[in-house]
Amino acid sequence: MTATLAPPARIGKAAVGALGMLAVATGALESVVTPTLPLLQRELDMSPAEGALLSIVLLITGALVTPVAGTLGDRYGGKRVLVRLMAVVSAGGLVSALAPNLPVLLLGQVLQGAMVGALPLSFILVRAHLPEGASKVAIGTVSGLFVGGGMAGTLSAGPVAEGLSRHWMFALPTIAVIGATALVNGLMPHDPPGRPDATGVDWPGLVLLSGTLVTLMLVLALAPDIGSRPLVLGALIVVLAAFVTGWIAVERRAAAPMVDLRLLARPAIWQSCVLTFVICVGTSVAVYLVPQLFAVPSRAYGFGAGATEIGFYLLPGAVAASLAGPISGMGVRRLGSRAVVGAGIVIMAAALTALAAAHSEVWHLVVGKMLIALANGLCVTAMVTGTATSVGQGDTGIATGLVLVTRVIGFAVGAQLGGALLTAATPSGSDVPAESAFVTGFLVAGAVTALSLPVARIMSKGDKE
């Protein structure tokens, strides 16, 4: 009994605040590309498809790192793994800051992608040092602060890139990550290993998972050019299927699997993964298309906005997303996960459909993006919170990691879908896509989001305090 009650007594507000600061810093570093993507495309001479690839490389790396980080955190302690992971993120931020061209910038984004693994590690620490009821609110708060950091990055990236340079928009949040990591290391008490008896690392599973996600990235990157390279894309899909099949076979037989597939059989886990994927596809299409629509020249049908203006236009959405985290945590505690997720899906589907019909004024896009960000924050935080508290403490990292991986893949698929639509609708010799591409994108995203309602209806209501 003493061992069970000791961890909550060892944590203080300063330690929780350090985790929150790290969430803000990593969220800011993750978000700087979105509002400045048109600027980066111009400076680095990128096509829309290459721009979409840049916007998802970080997420794909996160999809690889997150389950590994969650599993290692469950085994060896969240703090120990978190500090080492942030060293990789800091290196990636510095590479991005110094990048002279697109290949080097892509390398920096690959390294930065390790930051996605910080969330399940933070959840491990929260559950280790807080009682059950408080941990639900704390998980929602940490998630909200991560999105709040995204708000800061979204707002500052444009002015920094235009006033100083694109290099500084990566350097400044990287410095913040380094400082916050030092605070976490100094203030957060060590958490005991959850699985000290686990033997070794599941290297075959890790290699096959890496192959699966790298191949998936290539498939998504080539999807916009399917008409010119159908055989290459088809071959990659076959390789992807082979990797997935081999990975499942290895994980089912491994004594200490990197990803315990038995968790996916639990309704709370697979339902959360399916919902997270579908909702994030819908969200990501809007996240990609809205800044592109702002940047379309005013002589056409757009608004001719620069990076700074785009950042300010996206700010209300970032504020809404940052508030959605704690609101969702409290909503799950009082109403249950199903009610919060259902409300978020309805809001998002309605907002996407409205954007397809009305996008001729700046406020149309601002309000629509704000509602989409709010809905996404409500849904994803509710599912992560419900998942984290539906498993034993020793499985917190990997269970939430699975949900976050599907979030990352959903965002990657949505971004590439948006890029493919704009690329296909851009006439030869022009850099302005047809307006119909935006309408189609918003309608498809709304329809995809609405398809998740049947799954939400069969969700468990979730525990209520």
KEZAPA-899813 format. One record per atom (N, C-alpha, C): x negated, y negated, z; residue in three letters. Coordinates in steps of 0.05 Angstrom, whole numbers, plus 5000, padded with zeros to 4 digits. Layout:
# residues N
XYZALA ...
END
This chain:
# residues 465
498350245000MET 500050005000MET 498349755000MET 496149765015THR 494349535016THR 493149474989THR 492349694974ALA 491149654948ALA 493149534928ALA 495749604932THR 497749494914THR 498249204918THR 498149114944LEU 498848844950LEU 496448654948LEU 494048764948ALA 491648594949ALA 491348414924ALA 491748514900PRO 491148344877PRO 492748084876PRO 495448074882PRO 496747814881PRO 495647614901PRO 494547714924ALA 493547534944ALA 490847404936ALA 489547524916ARG 486847434909ARG 486947224887ARG 489247174875ILE 489346984852ILE 490146714863ILE 489246504850GLY 490046234857GLY 490946074833GLY 492045844838LYS 493045674816LYS 490845594797LYS 488445554808ALA 486245474791ALA 485545694770ALA 485745944779ALA 485146174761ALA 487246194739ALA 489746164747VAL 491946164727VAL 491645924708VAL 490845694719GLY 490445464702GLY 488145504682GLY 486145644690ALA 483945704672ALA 484845874649ALA 486546084655LEU 487646244633LEU 489346074615LEU 490845884627GLY 492545704610GLY 490845524592GLY 488645424603MET 486845254587MET 485645414564MET 484945664569LEU 483845824548LEU 485945874526LEU 488445924535ALA 490645954516ALA 491045714498ALA 490845474511VAL 491145224496VAL 488845194475VAL 486345254484ALA 484045224467ALA 484145414443ALA 484745664448THR 484845854426THR 487145794408THR 489445704419GLY 491645634402GLY 490945404383GLY 489445214394ALA 488644984377ALA 486845074355ALA 484845244361LEU 483045344341LEU 484445504319LEU 486445654327GLU 487945824308GLU 489545654289GLU 490445414298SER 492545274282SER 491445064263SER 488845004263VAL 487844774248VAL 488044814218VAL 488145064208VAL 488245104179VAL 490945024168VAL 493145084182THR 495845054170THR 496344764160THR 496044554177PRO 496644284167PRO 494644184147PRO 492244294146THR 490144194129THR 489644374104THR 491444574101LEU 491044764078LEU 490944624051LEU 492844434045PRO 492544294020PRO 489844144017PRO 488944024039LEU 486343884038LEU 484044084032LEU 484144314046LEU 482044524042LEU 482144634014LEU 484544664003GLN 484844763976GLN 483544573956GLN 483844313961ARG 482644113943ARG 479644103946ARG 478644093971GLU 475744073975GLU 474244323967GLU 475444553970LEU 474044803963LEU 475044923937LEU 476744773922ASP 477644863896ASP 478945133897ASP 480945163915MET 482345423918MET 484945413903MET 485745653893SER 488445683882SER 490445733905SER 493045713899PRO 495045773921PRO 494646053933PRO 493946243916ALA 493546513927ALA 491146523945ALA 488946383938GLU 486646373956GLU 487246223981GLU 488946023979GLY 489745874003GLY 491346054022GLY 493146224010ALA 494646404027ALA 492846614040ALA 490746704025LEU 488846894036LEU 487346764060LEU 486546514057LEU 485146374079LEU 486946364103LEU 489546324099SER 491346294121SER 491846554136SER 491146784124ILE 491847034137ILE 489347194146ILE 486947114137VAL 484547274144VAL 484247284174VAL 484647064188LEU 484447064217LEU 486447254229LEU 488847264218LEU 490947434229LEU 490347724225LEU 489247794201ILE 488548074196ILE 486448174215ILE 484348004220THR 482348084240THR 483648114267THR 485447934274GLY 486847964299GLY 488448224301GLY 489548314279ALA 491048564279ALA 489148804285ALA 486648784276LEU 484648994282LEU 483748974311LEU 483048734320VAL 481848704346VAL 483748734369VAL 486348654365THR 488248654387THR 488648924400THR 489249134386PRO 489649394399PRO 487049494412PRO 484749444400VAL 482249524411VAL 481749374437VAL 482149104437ALA 481748944461ALA 483649034483ALA 486249084476GLY 488149164496GLY 487449434508GLY 486549624492THR 485749884502THR 483349864520THR 481249714511LEU 478849684528LEU 479449534553LEU 481249334552GLY 482049194576GLY 483449374596GLY 485249544586ASP 486649734604ASP 484549914617ASP 482549994602ARG 480550194613ARG 478550064632ARG 477449834623TYR 475049734637TYR 475549464652TYR 477949354650GLY 478549104663GLY 478848874643GLY 480948724647GLY 481548504628GLY 479548284627GLY 478548204650LYS 476647974650LYS 474048044636LYS 473048284641ARG 470548364629ARG 470648364599ARG 472848464587VAL 473148464558VAL 473748194547VAL 475348034562LEU 476147774552LEU 473747584548LEU 471847574568VAL 469547404566VAL 467847474541VAL 467447734537ARG 465847814514ARG 467247754487ARG 469847784487LEU 471447724463LEU 471247434456LEU 471247254476MET 471146974471MET 468446884460MET 466347044466ALA 463746984455ALA 463847014424ALA 465247224415VAL 465547274386VAL 467147044374VAL 469346964387VAL 471046754377VAL 469446494374VAL 467746434395SER 466146184394SER 464246194371SER 463046424366ALA 461246444343ALA 462746394317ALA 465146504315GLY 466746464291GLY 467446174287GLY 468146034308GLY 468845754306GLY 466445584297GLY 464045654306LEU 461645514297LEU 461045564268LEU 461445814259VAL 461045884231VAL 462945724213VAL 465545724221SER 467545564206SER 466845274205SER 465845164228ALA 465144884229ALA 462844814210ALA 460945004206LEU 458644954189LEU 458945044161LEU 461245174154ALA 461645304128ALA 461445104105ALA 459645164085PRO 459444984062PRO 461345064039PRO 462445304041ASN 464145404018ASN 466145594029ASN 467845694011LEU 470045874019LEU 469046144030LEU 467146284018PRO 466346534030PRO 465346514059PRO 463746304065VAL 462846274092VAL 465146204111VAL 466946034101LEU 469345964117LEU 470946214123LEU 471246394103LEU 472746644108LEU 471346814129LEU 468646814129LEU 467146964150LEU 467746854177LEU 467646584179GLY 468346464205GLY 471046524215GLY 473046534196GLN 475746594204GLN 476046894212GLN 474447064200VAL 474447344208VAL 473547374237VAL 471447234244LEU 470447244272LEU 472447104291LEU 473546884283GLN 475546744300GLN 477946924305GLN 478547104287GLY 480947274291GLY 480947434316GLY 478647464329ALA 478447614354ALA 480147474376ALA 480747214372MET 482247064392MET 485047184397MET 486147314377VAL 488847424381VAL 488847634404VAL 486547764408GLY 486347964429GLY 486247844457GLY 486047574459ALA 485947444485ALA 488647464499ALA 490847474484LEU 493447474497LEU 494047734512LEU 493747974500PRO 494148214517PRO 492248234540PRO 489748134537LEU 487948134560LEU 488847944582LEU 489947714574SER 491047534594SER 493447664608SER 495047814593PHE 497347944605PHE 496448154625PHE 494248294619ILE 493148494638ILE 492448354664ILE 491148124662LEU 490347974686LEU 492747874702LEU 494747774688VAL 497147674701VAL 498547904717VAL 498848134704ARG 500148354718ARG 498448474740ARG 495848444738ALA 494148544759ALA 494148374784ALA 494748114781HIS 494447934804HIS 497047794812HIS 499347864799LEU 501847734806LEU 504047954810LEU 505947904827PRO 508248094830PRO 509948094805PRO 511648294803GLU 513148354778GLU 514748114769GLU 516447994786GLY 518147774778GLY 516547534768GLY 514447454783ALA 512747234775ALA 511247284750ALA 510547534744SER 508947594721SER 510547544695SER 513247584696LYS 514847534672LYS 514747234664LYS 515047064684VAL 514846774678VAL 512046704670VAL 510046814683ALA 507246754677ALA 506546834648ALA 507547074640ILE 506947164612ILE 508246964593ILE 510646884598GLY 511946694581GLY 510446424580GLY 509446344604THR 508046094605THR 505446094590THR 503846324593VAL 501346344578VAL 501846344548VAL 503946494540SER 504746494512SER 505446214502SER 506946074519GLY 507745804511GLY 505345614509GLY 503445644527LEU 501045474526LEU 499345534502LEU 499345784493PHE 497945854468PHE 499145704445PHE 501845704445VAL 503245554423VAL 502845254428VAL 502745164453GLY 502244884459GLY 499444804448GLY 497544984450GLY 494944924438GLY 495244894408GLY 496945064396GLY 497445034368GLY 498644764361GLY 500244654380MET 501344384376MET 499044184375MET 497144204394ALA 494944014394ALA 493244044369ALA 492744294360GLY 491144334336GLY 492544224312GLY 495244274310THR 496744174287THR 496743874286THR 496943744309LEU 497043444309LEU 494243324303LEU 492143444314SER 489543324312SER 487943394287SER 488643634274ALA 486943734252ALA 486843534229ALA 489143424221GLY 489243234199GLY 487542984203GLY 488042834226PRO 486542604231PRO 483542654233PRO 482742884246VAL 479942944249VAL 478743004222VAL 480143164205ALA 479043244179ALA 478743004161ALA 480642814162GLU 480542584144GLU 478842364156GLU 478742334183GLY 477142124195GLY 474242194198GLY 473642444205LEU 470942544208LEU 470242724184LEU 471042984187SER 470643174165SER 472043424173SER 472443604153ARG 473643864159ARG 471944034178ARG 469343974179HIS 467644124197HIS 468244074226HIS 468943824233TRP 469443754261TRP 472143864270TRP 474043914252MET 476544014261MET 476344304271MET 474244444264PHE 473644704275PHE 471744684300PHE 469944484299ALA 467944464320ALA 469244384347ALA 471044194346LEU 472144084372LEU 473644294387LEU 475544444375PRO 476944654391PRO 475044884399PRO 472944934383THR 470945134391THR 469545054417THR 468844804419ILE 467644704444ILE 469544744468ILE 472144694463ALA 474144734484ALA 474345034492ALA 474145214472VAL 474245504478VAL 471845574496VAL 469545474490ILE 467145544505ILE 467445444534ILE 468445204538GLY 468845094565GLY 470945244580GLY 473145314567ALA 475345464581ALA 474445744589ALA 472845864571THR 471846134578THR 470046124602THR 468345924604ALA 466645894628ALA 468345864653ALA 470545714652LEU 472345684675LEU 473645954682LEU 474646104663VAL 475846364668VAL 473746544681VAL 471346544671ASN 469246714682ASN 468646644711ASN 468746384717GLY 468146304745GLY 470346324764GLY 472846284755LEU 475146264773LEU 476946514775LEU 477046664754MET 478846904753MET 477447134767MET 478747254788PRO 477547494801PRO 477547724782PRO 475647904785HIS 475548144769HIS 477948324775HIS 479048444755ASP 481248644758ASP 480048924757ASP 481049104773PRO 479949374773PRO 480549514747PRO 478749684737PRO 479349844713PRO 481850004716PRO 483550004695GLY 486050164697GLY 485650454691GLY 483650524675ARG 483250794667ARG 480250864669ARG 479150864693PRO 476250904696PRO 475451184687PRO 477351374685ASP 476651654677ASP 476651694647ASP 477451484631ALA 477551514602ALA 474751574592ALA 474551754573THR 471851834563THR 471351714535THR 469351534534GLY 468351434508GLY 470351274493GLY 469551204469VAL 471151044450VAL 472051214427VAL 474551184419ASP 475651344397ASP 474551224371ASP 472051284364TRP 470851174340TRP 472151254314TRP 472951514311PRO 474351584286PRO 476951424283PRO 478451394304GLY 480951244303GLY 480350954297GLY 478250834309LEU 477550564304LEU 476750514275LEU 475150704264VAL 474250674236VAL 476650694217VAL 478450884222LEU 480850914204LEU 482750674207LEU 483050574231LEU 484650334235LEU 483450094220LEU 480850074222SER 479449854207SER 479949874177SER 479550124167GLY 480050164138GLY 482950104130GLY 484850174147THR 487650124142THR 488149824139THR 487049664159LEU 487649384159LEU 486149224137LEU 483649314132VAL 482149184111VAL 483449234084VAL 484349484079THR 485749544054THR 488349394052THR 489749374074LEU 492249214074LEU 491648924067LEU 489448814077MET 488748534070MET 488248514040MET 486848714028LEU 486348703999LEU 488948723983LEU 490748903992VAL 493348933979VAL 494848663979VAL 494848534002LEU 496348274005LEU 494948063988LEU 492248073986ALA 490847873971ALA 491347903941ALA 491648153932LEU 491948203903LEU 494948193894LEU 496748203914ALA 499548213907ALA 500447993889ALA 499547733893PRO 500447523875PRO 499647573846PRO 497447733841ASP 496547773814ASP 497248053804ASP 499348163814ILE 500148443807ILE 500448473777ILE 501348263763GLY 501748293734GLY 499148343718GLY 496948223728SER 494448253713SER 492748483723SER 493248593747ARG 491648813758ARG 493449023771ARG 495349133756PRO 497149333769PRO 495749593777PRO 493749683761LEU 492449933767LEU 490749903793LEU 489349673796VAL 487749633820VAL 489549623844VAL 491749483842LEU 493549463865LEU 494749733871LEU 495449893851GLY 496550153856GLY 494550333869GLY 492050323861ALA 489950483873ALA 489550413903ALA 489650153908LEU 489350063936LEU 491650153953LEU 494050163942ILE 496350263957ILE 496050553964ILE 494950713945VAL 494450993950VAL 492351023972VAL 490150863971VAL 488150873992VAL 489250794019VAL 491050594019LEU 492250504043LEU 493950724056LEU 495450864039ALA 497051094049ALA 495351314061ALA 493051364048ALA 491151564057ALA 489951484084ALA 489251234087PHE 488151134113PHE 490251164135PHE 492751084129VAL 494851094150VAL 495351384158VAL 495451564138THR 495951854144THR 493651964161THR 491151904153GLY 488852004168GLY 488751894197GLY 489351634199TRP 489351504226TRP 491351634244TRP 493851674234ILE 495851804251ILE 495052084260ILE 493952234241ALA 493052504248ALA 490852504269ALA 488952324267VAL 486752304286VAL 487752214313VAL 489452014314GLU 490451914340GLU 492152114354GLU 493552284340ARG 495252484353ARG 493552694366ARG 491152744357ARG 489452954367ARG 487252854387ARG 486852594387ALA 484652484404ALA 485252514433ALA 483152584449ALA 483552614478ALA 484052334491ALA 482752134481ALA 483151864491ALA 483451674468ALA 485851674455PRO 486251524430PRO 486051214435PRO 485051084414MET 484950794416MET 487750674417MET 489650784403VAL 492450714404VAL 494050964410VAL 495350964433ASP 496951204440ASP 499551194425ASP 499851354405LEU 502251344388LEU 504751424403LEU 504351564426ARG 506751634441ARG 508251394451ARG 506851174455LEU 508150924463LEU 510150834442LEU 509450884416LEU 511250784395LEU 513950934395LEU 513951174407ALA 516451324408ALA 518451204429ALA 517451034446ARG 519250914466ARG 520950704453ARG 523650704457PRO 525350514444PRO 524450224449PRO 523650154473ALA 522849874478ALA 520549794461ALA 518749984454ILE 516349914439ILE 516949894409ILE 518250104398TRP 518650104369TRP 520649894361TRP 522649844378GLN 524549634371GLN 523249364371GLN 521549314391SER 520149054392SER 518249024368SER 516949244360CYS 515149224337CYS 516649164311CYS 518849304307VAL 520449254282VAL 521548964282VAL 522648874304LEU 523748604305LEU 521548394302LEU 519348444315THR 517148244313THR 516148224284THR 515848444270PHE 514948434243PHE 516848284225PHE 519448354227VAL 521448224209VAL 521647924215VAL 521747854240ILE 522047574248ILE 519647414239ILE 517247534242CYS 514847384235CYS 514447354205CYS 515447544189VAL 515547514160VAL 517147264153VAL 519547244164GLY 521247014159GLY 519946754168GLY 518746754192THR 517446514202THR 515146434185THR 513446634177SER 511046564162SER 511546454135SER 513646534122VAL 514346424096VAL 514746114099VAL 516246044120ALA 516745764125ALA 514245614134ALA 512545744150VAL 510145624159VAL 508245554136VAL 508345724116TYR 506645684092TYR 507945474073TYR 510545504068LEU 511845344048LEU 512345054056LEU 512945004081VAL 513644734090VAL 511344534085VAL 508844594095PRO 506644404089PRO 506144374059PRO 506444584043GLN 506044564014GLN 508144374002GLN 510644394012LEU 512744224002LEU 512243934009LEU 511243884034PHE 510543614042PHE 508443494023PHE 506543664014ALA 504243573998ALA 504943533969ALA 507143643959VAL 507843613931VAL 508143313925VAL 507043213903PRO 507142933896PRO 509942823896PRO 510242573904SER 512842453905SER 514042403878SER 512242393858ARG 513242353830ARG 514842593820ARG 514342823834ALA 515843073827ALA 518343083845ALA 518343263864TYR 520543293882TYR 519643303911TYR 517043253916GLY 515943273943GLY 515642993956GLY 513642973974PHE 513342733990PHE 510542623989PHE 508642753976GLY 505942653973GLY 504542603999GLY 505042774019ALA 503842734046ALA 501042834047ALA 499342684062GLY 496542774067GLY 496442944092GLY 494043034099ALA 493743224121ALA 494643104147ALA 494042844152THR 494842714177THR 497942694178THR 499242614156GLU 502142594156GLU 503442874161GLU 502343074148ILE 503343344151ILE 503143434180ILE 500943374193GLY 500643444222GLY 502843314239GLY 503443054234PHE 505542924249PHE 508243034243PHE 508743104218TYR 511343224211TYR 511743494224TYR 509543644228LEU 509743904240LEU 509743894270LEU 509143664282LEU 508943644311LEU 511543714326LEU 513943624317PRO 516343714332PRO 516644014333PRO 515944144311GLY 516044444311GLY 514144564331GLY 511744444333ALA 509744554352ALA 510644504381ALA 511944274386VAL 513044214413VAL 515244424420VAL 517044464401ALA 519144664405ALA 518044944411ALA 515945014396ALA 514745284400ALA 513445304427ALA 512145094436SER 510845104462SER 512845124485SER 515144994481LEU 517245014502LEU 518645284501LEU 518645404478ALA 520145664475ALA 519045884493ALA 516345874497GLY 515046084513GLY 516146104541GLY 515945894558PRO 517045904585PRO 520045924585PRO 521445804566ILE 524345824565ILE 525146124561ILE 523746254542SER 524246534537SER 523646704561SER 521446654575GLY 520746804599GLY 522946784620GLY 523946544624MET 526046514644MET 528646644634MET 529146624608GLY 531646744597GLY 531647044599GLY 529347164594VAL 529147454597VAL 529547534626VAL 528547384644ARG 528847444673ARG 531747434681ARG 533247244670ARG 536047204678ARG 538047354661ARG 537647354635LEU 539647464616LEU 538847724603LEU 536247794603GLY 535348034589GLY 534247964562GLY 532648154551SER 531248104526SER 533248094503SER 535248264502ARG 537048284479ARG 538448014474ARG 539347884495ALA 540847634491ALA 539047414480ALA 536547404490VAL 534747194480VAL 533947244451VAL 533347494445VAL 532547564417VAL 534847514398VAL 537247594405GLY 539547554387GLY 540047264381GLY 539747094402ALA 540146804398ALA 538046694379ALA 535546784383GLY 533346684366GLY 533746764337GLY 534647004332ILE 535047104304ILE 537146934290ILE 539346884304VAL 541446724292VAL 540546444285VAL 539046314304ILE 538046044299ILE 536146044275ILE 534346234273MET 532346234252MET 533646284225MET 535446484223ALA 536746544197ALA 538346294187ALA 539646164205ALA 541245924198ALA 539445704188ALA 537145664202ALA 535345444195ALA 534045494167ALA 533245744162LEU 531945804136LEU 533945774113LEU 536445864117THR 538445824097THR 539045534092THR 539145374113ALA 539645084110ALA 537344954095ALA 534845034099LEU 532644914085LEU 532844974055LEU 533745214048ALA 534045274020ALA 536045084006ALA 538145014021ALA 540244834010ALA 539544544012ALA 538044464033ALA 537444174037ALA 534544144045ALA 532944024027HIS 530143974032HIS 529143724017HIS 531043544012SER 530343303997SER 529443074014SER 529743094040GLU 528842884059GLU 526842994079GLU 525142824089VAL 523142914108VAL 524443034132VAL 526542914142TRP 527843014167TRP 529043284163TRP 529843354138HIS 530843624133HIS 528743834141HIS 526243784131LEU 524143974136LEU 523243964165LEU 523143724177VAL 522243704205VAL 524143854223VAL 526743814220VAL 528743944237VAL 528744244232VAL 528644324206GLY 528744604200GLY 526344754211GLY 523944634208LYS 521444754219LYS 521544764249LYS 522744564262MET 522944564291MET 524744794301MET 527044834288LEU 528845044296LEU 527545324291LEU 526045354269ILE 524745604263ILE 522645664284ILE 521045464291ALA 518945494311ALA 520145564339ALA 522345434346LEU 523745494371LEU 524745784371LEU 526045864350ALA 527146134348ALA 524946344349ALA 522746294334ASN 520546484335ASN 519346514363ASN 518946294376GLY 517846304403GLY 519646444422GLY 522346404420LEU 524246544437LEU 524046844433LEU 524046924407CYS 524147214401CYS 521647354408CYS 519347254399VAL 516847394403VAL 516047404433VAL 516447184447THR 515847184476THR 517647374491THR 520147384483ALA 522047574496ALA 521147864492ALA 520347924467MET 519548194461MET 516848274475MET 515048084475VAL 512448134489VAL 512948174519VAL 514547994531THR 515148014559THR 516548274566THR 518648344550GLY 520048594555GLY 518248834552GLY 516548824532THR 514649054528THR 512649074550THR 511548854559ALA 509548864580ALA 510648974606ALA 513148914612THR 514349014637THR 515849274635THR 515849394611SER 517149654607SER 515249884609SER 512649824612VAL 510650044614VAL 509150014640VAL 507650224647GLY 505950204671GLY 503750004667GLY 502749904690GLN 500649694689GLN 498249784673GLN 497550034673GLY 495250134658GLY 495650134628GLY 498150094619ASP 498650084590ASP 499349804580ASP 499149604597THR 499949334590THR 498549234565THR 495949264564GLY 494349164542GLY 495049284515GLY 495149554514ILE 495649674489ILE 498549644480ILE 500449644499ALA 503249614491ALA 503749334480ALA 502849124493THR 503148854483THR 501448814458THR 499148954456GLY 497548944433GLY 498949044408GLY 500449264411LEU 501949364388LEU 503949164378LEU 505349024396VAL 507248824388VAL 505848594374VAL 503548504385LEU 502148284374LEU 500948354346LEU 500148614343VAL 499148694317VAL 501348674296VAL 503748764302THR 505948734283THR 506648444278THR 506248274298ARG 506647984294ARG 504647884273ARG 502147964276VAL 500047874258VAL 500547974230VAL 501248234227ILE 501748344200ILE 504248204188ILE 506248154204GLY 508548014194GLY 507847734183GLY 506247584198PHE 505347324188PHE 503747344163PHE 502047554161ALA 500347584137ALA 502147644113ALA 504047824116VAL 505847894094VAL 507447644085VAL 508447494104GLY 510047254097GLY 508447044083GLY 505947004092ALA 504246804079ALA 503546884051ALA 502947134046GLN 502347224019GLN 504847224001GLN 507147274013LEU 509647253997LEU 510046963988LEU 509646774007GLY 509846493999GLY 507846413978GLY 505346503981GLY 503346443961GLY 503946563934GLY 505046803934ALA 505746943909ALA 507946793894ALA 509946703910LEU 512146553898LEU 511246293885LEU 509446143899LEU 508545893887LEU 506645933863LEU 504946143865THR 503146203843THR 504746273818THR 506746443821ALA 508346533798ALA 509946303786ALA 510646103802ALA 512345883793ALA 510745633785ALA 508145653784THR 506445423776THR 505845453746THR 506745263729PRO 506245283700PRO 503245253694PRO 502445373672SER 499645353664SER 498845063659SER 496544983670GLY 495644713667GLY 496744523688GLY 498444613706SER 499544443726SER 498844553754SER 498844373774ASP 498344463802ASP 500844423819ASP 503144373806VAL 505644333820VAL 507544563813VAL 508244733833PRO 510044953827PRO 512944853823PRO 514545013810ALA 517344943807ALA 518844933834ALA 520644743836GLU 522144723862GLU 523644973868GLU 524445123848SER 525945373853SER 524445573869SER 521745563869ALA 520145743884ALA 520545703914ALA 520845453922PHE 521345393950PHE 524145493959PHE 526045443941VAL 528845533947VAL 528845833951VAL 527645973932THR 527546263933THR 526146363959THR 523946233965GLY 522446313989GLY 524146284015GLY 525446054018PHE 527146014042PHE 529446214043PHE 530746264020LEU 532946454019LEU 532046734026LEU 529846824014VAL 528847094020VAL 528147114050VAL 526746914061ALA 526046914089ALA 528546924107ALA 530546774100GLY 533046784116GLY 534347054115GLY 534447174091ALA 535647444088ALA 534147654104ALA 531447644102VAL 529747834117VAL 530247804147VAL 530347564157THR 530847514185THR 533547624194THR 535547574178ALA 538247674185ALA 538347984186ALA 536648114171LEU 536648414171LEU 535748524198LEU 534548364215SER 533648464241SER 535848464261SER 538148344255LEU 540348344275LEU 541248614283LEU 541648814265PRO 542449074274PRO 540549204294PRO 537949164290VAL 536049274309VAL 536349134336VAL 536648864335ALA 536948724360ALA 539448814376ALA 541548894362ARG 543948974376ARG 543649244391ARG 541649404382ILE 541349664396ILE 539049654417ILE 537849414420MET 535749384440MET 536849424468MET 535149514485SER 535849514514SER 536149224522SER 538049174541LYS 538448904550LYS 535948794564LYS 534348974575GLY 531948884589GLY 532548844618GLY 530448864634ASP 530848824663ASP 531348534669ASP 533048494689LYS 533648224698LYS 532948214728LYS 531847994736GLU 531147964764GLU 533447864780GLU 
END
